Amino acid sequence: MNKRNYDFFKKQIMTNEISKGMIIENLMDDYVGTDGYEKIDLFNLETVRKLSVHYKEILKLIGEDTEREGLLKTPERVSKAMQYFTHGYDLIPEEILASAMFKEDYKQMVLVKNIEIYSLCEHHMVPFFGKAHVAYIPNGYIVGLSKIPRIVDAFARRLQVQERLTTQIKDCIQNTLKPLGVAVVIEAQHMCMSMRGIQKQNSVTTTSDFTGAFLKEATRAEFIHLIGQNLH
């Protein structure tokens, strides 16, 4: 959560728009990183209220007793979870990336690999998860390393398809940082294939997208070689 949204959060506390219980819940999860970004699970109470009505009705429609003890707070819990799963809509990935750009005369590959991804398939709204490998070749500017996983998360925490997620990450880096090239590979398992439909539990989907220098076979081969190596 960036500083602008955190100020909004504090204003809600002062005006009692967030309940005391939710204040405690959010502050317990508060995390301030060294790059100035705060991790706060911030819920819009009006959205929680509206979503809870619908989730309670869904529980009834599938044959559940919404008055039994285990389900009394389930609509509210699911509403909060759904807001968290889709909080990427409240983030501007380009701003995240631009907030930590530094002039540097370095023109070799910068690779951040094995970035965990958790997203929701927009077709069935069930999870898909895996890892992203992201590389770029600087062209006068480098970016703080933590910003790469942050923009991955900003795009992943939305209703997505893996193909579009791959391209969005690539385009964000290319258009904001303007490097000599960008490479993105995502490997993910889709619960819509594992839990339903074809029910293939061990299938993995791989997508890739490249720009600039990574369109050259030798550079792309180096990238593929590096993401397959255990160098630590």
C-alpha positions as CSV (number, residue, x, y, z in Angstrom):
1,M,0.0,0.0,0.0
2,N,1.6,3.3,-1.0
3,K,1.8,6.4,1.1
4,R,-1.2,8.1,-0.6
5,N,-3.5,5.2,0.2
6,Y,-2.0,5.0,3.8
7,D,-3.0,8.7,4.3
8,F,-6.5,7.8,3.2
9,F,-6.5,4.9,5.7
10,K,-5.5,7.2,8.6
11,K,-8.3,9.6,7.6
12,Q,-10.8,6.8,7.8
13,I,-9.6,5.9,11.3
14,M,-10.0,9.5,12.4
15,T,-13.6,9.8,11.0
16,N,-14.6,6.4,12.4
17,E,-15.3,5.0,9.0
18,I,-13.4,1.9,10.0
19,S,-14.5,-0.1,13.0
20,K,-12.2,-0.5,16.0
21,G,-11.9,-4.2,15.3
22,M,-10.8,-3.6,11.7
23,I,-8.3,-0.9,12.9
24,I,-6.7,-3.5,15.1
25,E,-6.8,-6.2,12.4
26,N,-5.1,-3.9,9.9
27,L,-2.5,-2.5,12.3
28,M,-1.4,-6.0,13.3
29,D,-0.6,-6.7,9.7
30,D,1.1,-3.4,9.1
31,Y,4.5,-3.5,7.5
32,V,6.7,-0.6,6.4
33,G,9.4,-1.6,3.9
34,T,12.7,0.1,3.5
35,D,11.5,1.5,0.2
36,G,8.7,3.4,1.8
37,Y,5.8,1.2,0.9
38,E,3.4,0.0,3.6
39,K,1.7,-3.3,3.6
40,I,-1.8,-2.8,5.0
41,D,-4.7,-5.1,4.4
42,L,-7.2,-2.3,4.0
43,F,-10.8,-3.1,3.5
44,N,-13.6,-0.8,2.2
45,L,-16.4,-1.5,4.7
46,E,-19.1,-0.6,2.3
47,T,-17.7,-3.0,-0.3
48,V,-17.4,-5.7,2.4
49,R,-21.1,-5.1,3.4
50,K,-22.3,-5.3,-0.2
51,L,-20.2,-8.4,-1.1
52,S,-21.3,-10.2,2.1
53,V,-24.9,-10.0,1.1
54,H,-24.2,-11.7,-2.2
55,Y,-21.9,-14.3,-0.7
56,K,-24.5,-15.2,1.9
57,E,-27.0,-15.7,-0.9
58,I,-24.5,-17.9,-2.8
59,L,-24.1,-20.1,0.3
60,K,-27.8,-20.5,0.4
61,L,-28.0,-21.4,-3.3
62,I,-25.5,-24.2,-3.0
63,G,-27.5,-25.7,-0.2
64,E,-25.7,-24.5,2.9
65,D,-27.2,-23.3,6.2
66,T,-25.9,-19.8,6.6
67,E,-27.0,-19.7,10.3
68,R,-24.8,-22.5,11.4
69,E,-21.8,-21.5,13.6
70,G,-19.0,-22.2,11.1
71,L,-20.6,-20.0,8.4
72,L,-21.9,-17.1,10.4
73,K,-18.9,-14.9,9.5
74,T,-18.0,-16.6,6.3
75,P,-19.6,-14.0,3.9
76,E,-17.6,-11.2,5.6
77,R,-14.4,-13.2,5.6
78,V,-14.8,-14.1,1.9
79,S,-15.6,-10.4,1.1
80,K,-12.3,-9.3,2.7
81,A,-10.4,-12.1,1.1
82,M,-11.7,-11.1,-2.4
83,Q,-10.7,-7.5,-1.8
84,Y,-7.2,-8.6,-0.9
85,F,-7.0,-11.0,-3.9
86,T,-7.9,-8.2,-6.2
87,H,-6.1,-5.2,-4.6
88,G,-4.0,-4.8,-7.7
89,Y,-6.8,-2.7,-9.1
90,D,-5.9,0.0,-6.6
91,L,-2.2,0.0,-7.6
92,I,-0.5,1.9,-10.4
93,P,2.4,-0.4,-11.5
94,E,4.1,2.3,-13.6
95,E,4.2,4.6,-10.5
96,I,5.7,1.8,-8.4
97,L,8.5,1.3,-11.0
98,A,9.1,5.0,-11.6
99,S,9.5,5.6,-7.8
100,A,12.9,3.9,-7.7
101,M,14.7,4.6,-11.0
102,F,18.4,5.4,-10.7
103,K,20.9,6.5,-13.4
104,E,23.5,3.8,-13.9
105,D,25.9,2.9,-16.7
106,Y,25.2,-0.8,-16.7
107,K,24.2,-2.6,-19.8
108,Q,24.2,-6.3,-18.8
109,M,21.2,-8.4,-18.0
110,V,19.4,-7.9,-14.7
111,L,17.4,-10.9,-13.7
112,V,14.9,-11.5,-10.9
113,K,13.6,-15.0,-11.0
114,N,11.3,-17.3,-9.0
115,I,8.9,-14.5,-8.1
116,E,5.9,-16.1,-6.5
117,I,2.6,-15.4,-8.3
118,Y,-0.9,-15.8,-6.9
119,S,-3.8,-14.7,-9.1
120,L,-7.4,-15.5,-10.0
121,C,-8.4,-16.9,-13.4
122,E,-11.0,-14.5,-14.8
123,H,-13.0,-17.4,-16.4
124,H,-13.8,-19.4,-13.3
125,M,-12.4,-17.1,-10.5
126,V,-10.3,-19.9,-9.0
127,P,-6.6,-19.5,-8.3
128,F,-3.6,-20.0,-10.5
129,F,-0.2,-19.8,-9.0
130,G,3.5,-20.2,-9.9
131,K,6.6,-18.2,-10.6
132,A,7.6,-15.4,-12.8
133,H,11.1,-14.8,-14.2
134,V,11.8,-11.2,-15.2
135,A,14.9,-9.7,-16.8
136,Y,15.8,-6.4,-18.5
137,I,18.9,-4.9,-19.9
138,P,19.4,-1.3,-18.7
139,N,19.7,1.7,-21.0
140,G,20.9,4.4,-18.6
141,Y,18.6,3.6,-15.7
142,I,18.2,0.7,-13.3
143,V,15.4,0.1,-10.9
144,G,15.3,-0.9,-7.3
145,L,15.1,-4.7,-7.3
146,S,12.1,-4.9,-5.0
147,K,10.0,-3.0,-7.6
148,I,10.1,-5.9,-10.0
149,P,8.2,-8.3,-7.7
150,R,5.9,-5.4,-6.7
151,I,4.7,-4.7,-10.2
152,V,4.3,-8.5,-10.8
153,D,2.1,-8.6,-7.8
154,A,0.2,-5.4,-8.8
155,F,-0.8,-7.1,-12.1
156,A,-1.3,-10.6,-10.6
157,R,-3.7,-9.4,-7.9
158,R,-6.5,-8.9,-10.4
159,L,-8.8,-11.2,-12.4
160,Q,-6.3,-12.4,-15.0
161,V,-5.3,-14.8,-17.7
162,Q,-1.7,-15.8,-17.7
163,E,-1.0,-14.7,-21.2
164,R,-2.2,-11.1,-20.5
165,L,-0.3,-11.0,-17.2
166,T,2.9,-11.9,-19.0
167,T,2.5,-9.1,-21.5
168,Q,1.4,-6.5,-19.0
169,I,4.5,-7.0,-16.9
170,K,6.7,-6.8,-20.0
171,D,5.0,-3.6,-21.3
172,C,5.1,-1.9,-17.9
173,I,8.9,-2.3,-17.7
174,Q,9.5,-1.5,-21.3
175,N,7.4,1.6,-21.4
176,T,8.5,3.0,-18.0
177,L,12.2,2.1,-17.7
178,K,12.8,2.1,-21.5
179,P,15.6,-0.6,-21.3
180,L,17.4,-2.2,-24.2
181,G,15.1,-5.2,-23.8
182,V,12.7,-7.1,-21.4
183,A,12.1,-10.8,-20.9
184,V,9.3,-12.3,-18.9
185,V,8.5,-16.0,-18.4
186,I,5.7,-17.3,-16.2
187,E,5.2,-20.9,-15.1
188,A,1.9,-21.6,-13.4
189,Q,-0.6,-24.2,-12.3
190,H,-4.2,-23.5,-12.9
191,M,-6.8,-24.8,-10.4
192,C,-9.5,-24.6,-13.1
193,M,-7.5,-27.5,-14.8
194,S,-6.7,-29.3,-11.6
195,M,-9.9,-29.2,-9.6
196,R,-12.5,-29.2,-12.4
197,G,-12.7,-29.8,-16.2
198,I,-9.8,-31.9,-17.4
199,Q,-8.6,-32.5,-13.8
200,K,-4.9,-32.7,-14.7
201,Q,-3.1,-32.0,-11.4
202,N,0.4,-32.0,-12.7
203,S,0.1,-29.8,-15.7
204,V,2.1,-26.5,-15.9
205,T,1.5,-23.7,-18.3
206,T,4.4,-21.6,-19.5
207,T,4.1,-18.2,-21.2
208,S,6.8,-15.8,-22.4
209,D,7.2,-12.4,-24.0
210,F,10.3,-10.5,-25.1
211,T,11.3,-7.1,-26.4
212,G,14.5,-5.5,-27.8
213,A,17.7,-7.4,-27.2
214,F,15.9,-10.5,-26.0
215,L,14.5,-11.0,-29.5
216,K,18.0,-12.0,-30.4
217,E,18.6,-15.7,-30.1
218,A,21.9,-15.5,-28.1
219,T,20.5,-13.1,-25.5
220,R,17.2,-15.1,-25.1
221,A,19.2,-18.3,-24.8
222,E,21.3,-16.8,-22.0
223,F,18.1,-15.7,-20.2
224,I,16.6,-19.2,-20.5
225,H,19.8,-20.8,-19.3
226,L,20.0,-18.5,-16.2
227,I,16.4,-19.1,-15.1
228,G,17.0,-22.9,-15.3
229,Q,20.1,-22.7,-13.1
230,N,20.3,-22.9,-9.3
231,L,23.0,-20.3,-8.7
232,H,22.6,-19.9,-4.9
